[in-house]
Amino acid sequence: MAEKSTADLSGVVHVIFAQIFDTINNGLLVIDRDMKVNYWNRWMAMHSGIAADEIVGSSLFSHFPELDQPHFRRNCKSVLQFGNFCYFSQRLHKYLFPMPAPGSLADSFSHMQQSCSMGPLRNANNEVEMLYISVQDVTEVVSYQKKLVAMSNTDQLTGAYNRNYMESHLIREIERSRRYNHGLSLLMIDVDLFKVINDSYGHPCGDYALKTICQRITATIRKSDSLIRYGGDEFCIIMPETTKKDAYKVAHTIRKSICDQPFTFADMTFNTTISIGVANLDQDTDDVESMLKKADEALYTAKQSGRNTVT
């Protein structure tokens, strides 16, 4: 039997690799120096909704105009001229190709989160002729990482942030407030006579009261404000770009939302109140420790003044 020619072998190898590239669970495309697509695997077609025969032979930018940016072109030039490898981190770029997030994760992400890499493809003379881009779907990994971060920063009972989150966040807000000379306020909240609720109605009722209080507070404050469970029945609210006067008004609105509406648990109805201390970032209160101390002192005064009040 006559030996196969080099051209025949090359054709066989091409067919074999094409089958492999169409079954891998990653996106793969090849573009030339004119930014024309030469290869578009099945994964890319399935997730982008663009069939290979629609895009192969045309400019990548005609289908993805958002990629026609100096940063992307510089990376392509670096690969084609010098044979470098480039990486597009999900942390920095989120995604390279705007594709729908897979399955149920579409509720949490507007687009599939991608980790991408780019590298050279050389011809028989070892000259860089084209480049490839590989696309990996990391949406599930990113979702899991976000859940882990949320778990480490969130109070499991109330859904508010926990004390672990508070200090680092307050440090960042103090630095930002100083940099831009914006207001920053801190509310310290304590549920009045909370032990009486637990003793009279039981701990499940006490848990319900704490969760309901957090829900009412969250409905009152802005999205930019951070509600934190500071202790058992004690909470903080970090309020960026808020003067002491405005924080005082918000504190009274929060206080009224608690005392004006009865709480109903099972067949029991009861009322409770909160006391609030307000502190503001100023020359005398310019770091985490001093802000917390000032807010705590104001809260103590509010409790001593008869509770259900703001100081």
Buried (B, 14 or more C-beta within 10 A) or exposed (E): EEEEEEEEEEEEEEEEEEEEBBEEEBBBBBBBEEBBBBBBBBBBBEBBEBEBEBBBEEBBBEBBEEBEEEEBEEBBEBBBEEBBEBEBEBEEBBBBBBBBBBEEBEEEBEBBBBBBBBBBBEEEEEEBBBBBBBBBBBBEEBBEEEEEEEEEBBBEEBBBBBBEBBEEBBEEBBEEBEEEEBBBBBBBBBBBEBEEBBEEBBEEBBBBBBBBBBBBBBEBBEEEBBBBBBEEBBBBBBBBBBBBEBBBEBBBEBBBBBBEEEBEBEEEEBEBBBBBBBBBBEEEBEEBEBBBBBBBBBBBEBBEEEBBBBB
